[in-house]
Amino acid sequence: MKIYLIIAVGCIIFGAYEFGLQIAHKKCEVNVAQNQTNEIVKTISIQRISDEKVYHTSVDDIRGILRAKYSIAE
């Protein structure tokens, strides 16, 4: 009878260990997914800011700036 008690306690300890490993793995997956989401949001934010700058600059301004910078002045 004593051996069954030892086996049962061992199985409970092993089961708790495996359960803890699964919880840690899921927490890691959630952490990685959250980090990826944050990076995507940051990238979209940077892209939106640069798109707004380009959108609010008219073509005439760009031509004038390029002509002033890169034309032969002499």
N, C-alpha and C positions, 0 to 999 in steps of 0.2 A: 504494500500500500504506500510505503514511503517513496518508492521509486516513481510511482505515478504522480505524486505531489511534486517531486523535483522536476519531472518532465513537464508538467503543467506550468510551473513557475518559469521554466526555461522558455517554453513556447510563448508565454505572456511577455516576457522580456524581449524575445526576438521579434514578436509582433509589434510591440511598442517601438522598437528600434526601426523597423521597416516603415511604420506609419510616420515616424519623425522624418525619415529620409524623403518620403513622398511629399510631406508638407514643405520641407526645405526646398525641394526641387520646384514645386509649384510657386513658392515665393520668389525664387530666382527667375522663373519664366515671367512672372508678373513684373518684376523689376526690369528685366531686359525689354519687355514690351513697352513699359512706361518710358524708358530712356529712348527707345526708337521713336515713339510718338513725340517726345519733346524735341528730338532732332528734326523731325519732319516739320513740326510747327515752326521751329526756328528758321528752317530753310525757306518755308513758304512766306514767312514774315519778311525775310531779307529780299526774296524775289518780288514781293508785293511793293516794297519800298522802292526798289530799283525800277520796277515797271511804272510806278507813279511818276518818278522823275523823268523817265523817257516819254511817258504819255503827255505830261504837262509841258514838255519842251516841243515847240513847233519845228517844222522842217526848215523854215526860213532861218531860225536861230542857229540850227545846226550847220546850215550852209554858210552862214555868215562867219561863224566861229571857225569852221574848217578853212574857209577862204582866207581869213585873217592869219591863221596860224601857218598854213602850208602853201600859200601862194608866194611867188617870187616878188619881193618888195622892191627890188632895184631894177 
